Structure formats: structure tokens, C-alpha cells
Amino acid sequence: MSESPHLVCASANPDKVAEIEAILAGVVELLPRPPDVAEVVEDADTLEGNARLKAVAICEATGMAAVADDTGLEVAALGGAPGVHSARYAGDGCSYADNRAKLLRALDGAGDRSAAFRTCVLVRRPDGSEVVVNGVCAGRITESERGDGGFGYDALFVPDDGDGRTFAEMTDDEKHMVSHRGRAFRNLLAELSA
């Protein structure tokens, strides 16, 4: 890339935005989501569908290329749940802590604690073209929370290719190297520079 592309970030989640900015730093200029754009209802039944809803809304509102992502935690013992409903697993308006508590209750006594985080990233351009990439991180769910970093389910998720620590016990840079979001956005960078 000769110059840094500009992408408007469709996410309104400040934790996600901070992670995306850190991963894309120096390569893509991430512009903030306009504050006057209404919250997008994420009612698609796939991660890609939700990412598309957000990216299209921001692209149409700004006339600029927009980037959106959606992430789901898929737990084997729960048949892939919470999946696309991960952010509101414990109900509308729930907190990260509510979601983690519900997940631990659902897995109480479960022998299989394997899980995977999946992130779909979608860039929508004003001409209607799209770039879609994914990132996956396999791991397992702990029996109790560990660590105080990160957000969401980070205190419960130990990546298979890590060193036994949860995402919440890692530094941001360590997490970005193995996480689903880090992988998805590095895949995006590769696509944008191809």
C-alpha cells in the first residue's frame, strides 16, 4: 500500500475499537464511528451477516469505506452456543460479567470445555464491493475467571496455542498475536495490500 487506507469503524464498543486500533496501527487509519448514526440492530443469524449490517449502515451514512466485525464464542458442550448471540448471551442489556457467569453455570460439571472464538471482518466500500475475512482461535473454557485484562469472555478463555494463560492474563500484544480478532484483522491487512 502506498498510503494508509482510511476505514470508518462501525463498532460502537470502545473495547473492540481499542483492540482494532492497536492491531491496525500504522497501516490503516481507523476513523471513528459518527456519533449521530443510530445503533445498528444485529439480527442476522451469522457473524458475517451482522458484520455486513453494520458496515453497510456506516458506509451509507458516511459515503466512505467502513469496517465492521462480529465475534462469537462457540462452545462444543453447548452445541456451538452462545455463537452469534455471545454479546447478549445473558439477555439484552447484560454485562460482560453476566455473560461469563451464565457460561460458567451452563458448563458446570461439563467434561468437554473446548471452544473457539470466531471473528468475521467485513469492509464495505461505497461502490458496493466488499472484503470479507475471518479469524479463529481454538481453546478451552476455564472453570473460574482468571486475570483482569481484556473484556468479554477473556477471563475464561485459554487459547490452545498459548502458554496456559487466559486472554485476560496476557498483555494486549500477547493476546493480539494469537486471538481471533488479531488473526482476522491481519488477514484483512493481507487482503488490502494484495
Secondary structure, DSSP 4 states (H G I P E B T S, - for coil): --S--EEEE----HHHHHHHHHHHTTTSEEEPPPTTSPPPP---SSHHHHHHHHHHHHHHHHSS-EEEEEEEEEEGGGTT-EETTGGGTT-TT--HHHHHHHHHHHTTT-S--EEEEEEEEEEE-TTS-EEEEEEEEEEEE-SS---SSSSTTGGGEEETTSSS--GGGS-HHHHHHHSHHHHHHHHHHHHHH-
